[in-house]
Amino acid sequence: MSVTVLDDVAVVDVAAGRTVPHRQVVIDGDRIAAVAAAGAPADPAADRPDVRGLTVAPGLIDAHVHVKAWTADLAAVSRQPASYTALRAARLLEAMLRRGFTTVRDAGGADAGLAAAVEDGTVTGPRLRYCGHAISQTGGHGDTRTAGEQCLAGAGEGLSRVADGVDGIRLACRDELRKGAHFLKVMVSGGVSSPTDRLESLQYGTAELAAAVEEATNAGRYVTGHAYTAQAVRRAAEAGFRCVEHANLIDARTAHLLAEQGVFMVGTLATYEALAVRGRDEGMPAGQLAKLQRVRDAGLRSIELAAAAGVRLVYGTDLLGGMHDAQLTEFSLRAEVQPVSEVLRAATVDAAAMLGEGDLGVVTAGARADLLVLDGNPLADLRVLTEPDKRLRAVFKDGSPVVGSLPSGPR
């Protein structure tokens, strides 16, 4: 296995919220073998790129992406051949890696084939965790039919599937788990991109939600819930969900409930800003755009409430179509109400904890060697992260340099 020594670098300690200068990071295979003082003895045969004065940070994690959403009209995704959608997804994944994201969690649409293609190198991209199809009740957030359409409910090439009743949701959960889902996603409230529901609508009964949690627990997996309103978020938390997505319309009481029960919250501010500016051009129907402004206006406040209550916040973007290029704007948006160190924590340490993969999101011995080599300290200047074309020198994933190049150092 190859050994690489990154010597005399500053290391971002995300957990402590600080950057430590003059360190040496030793990569052995796909793991970080050691983090020591600069100049420490190391394998003389190791590759030693010239990285003096640069900064090493953990690879980023985006916990809410849709790599198959090549358009903001989600109903259109299911009408295209699977091969077309997969090829578009491959391009999106490569672009995410070039922004510094070494792991992404797909919240509806990705499948075992895409994950395997990334794993074996057929597709260049971040490590892919997926739920398969998100699960929706009839007329819920994942039902993309308009009021005048009729079709068979079930799983196709889209981002979601329809299931009703306790038996129906058990079958849908078991089927997605059979296909390798790392987690399950259940629609618990209305949403912006669904044609026939209201944001305030509560979706699925308590017995159905409990059935999803039981099926996930039995399989050693977890459930996350699409939920906007305080009531929907509380129902998900009380049912035993590990996390909730969005939660823009929560209140302080609900935020404290999430904190008390250890439920993660995946905020997704980037998508609302992008949709407000570009949604119509990217194919989002006018009726859905009309629902956008309310959740957009409440987004920052929800992050403030959750942070004040002690909720573990996780970085997510939920971008659609050509708007994926706004993936890094989530940093700038959250930084309006949070310290940069906390925003970076959401995209590393806390995201890894939510995934149940504590060897991601840190620069410590034994962790996966997912690393960013940066020209500058992101804790002091957020542009170090948000301007990768200028400041991102290299990306290591599983110990291999997959983006950029570093000049050779002395042997």
C-alpha positions, 0 to 999 in steps of 0.5 A: 500500500502506498504511503503519502506524507503531508508535512508542515501543514496546518490541520483543521481540528473541526471538533475543537473549532481550531486550526493547528499549524506545523503538523504532519499527516501520514496517509497509509493506504485508505487511512490516516496513519498518523497526525504528528508534529511537522518533521516527525520521522516517517517512511523514507520511501513515502511520497512527499508532495510539497505542501508546506504552508497549506491547510489540510481539512477533512473531506466535506459531506453533503447529507441531502442531495438528489443526483438523479434530479437533472431537472427541477421538474421531478415528474420529468425524471421518471419519464426519461430512460434510466440510462440517460438519468444515470449518465447525468448523475455521473456528471453531477457526482464528479462536479461534487467531488471537485467542490470538495465533497468526498461523501454525499447522502442521496435523499431520493433517487440514487440506487445500488448501481450508482453507488457501485459505479462510484465504489469501483471507479466506473464513475468518479465521485464522492462516496454515495449513501442512498435511500433508494426511493423516498416513500410517500403516501398517495397525494403526499410529497413524493406523489408527482401526479397532478390532480388530473393524472392517474397511474399505478403507484410504485417504484419507477425511475423517479425519486420516490414511490407511493405506499399506503397503510401499515402493510404497504409501507412495510413492503416499500421499506423492505423492498428498498432495504432489499435493494441496499438502502443505507437508510429510509426516507419517509415523507411526513409533511407536504413540500414545495416540489409536490403538486397536490399537497400543502406545506401544512399537511401531515402525512402518514398515520402514527402506526405507519410511521412506527412501522417504517422505524421498526423495519429500519431498526430490524435491518440495522438502518435508520429513518429520516423524515421530510418535514417542514412544520413543527407538528410534522417534525414532532411526529417524526421525532416521537416515532423514533426517526434519527433525523429530519430534513428541512424543518424550516417551520419549527418552533423553539419547543420542537427544537428542544424536543429534537435536542432532547431526543438526539434527533439530527436536523438536515437544513437545506437553505441553498435550494431555496435561494437557488430556486427563487432565482433560477427555479422557473428556468430549471423547470419547476412549475409555477404552482410549486414556486408559489409555495417556495417563499414561505419556507425560504423566509423561515430557513435562517430562523430555523437554523438559529432556533435549532442551534440555540436548542443544541440540535446537532445540525447537518449540512444539506443542499437539496439542489435540483437540475443545473442548480447543483453548482450552488452546493457551496452556498450553504456555507455562506447562508448558514454563516449569517447566523452561525460561527464558521466553525459550527457550519464546517462541523455540520459538513464533517463531524456531525454529518458523519455522526448522523451517517453512523460513520465516525471515521469520516469528517475528521483528520485523526489517526485511523480515520478514512483519508478523505482530505482537502488540501487548501490554500488558506484557513477556512475557519478564518476565511470562508472563501477558502471553501466556497471558491474551490477553483482558487483555493482547493489545491487537491482532494484525497478520497480513501487516500488517493488524490482524485482532484488537483495535483501537488508539486513533488517535494524533496525525497 
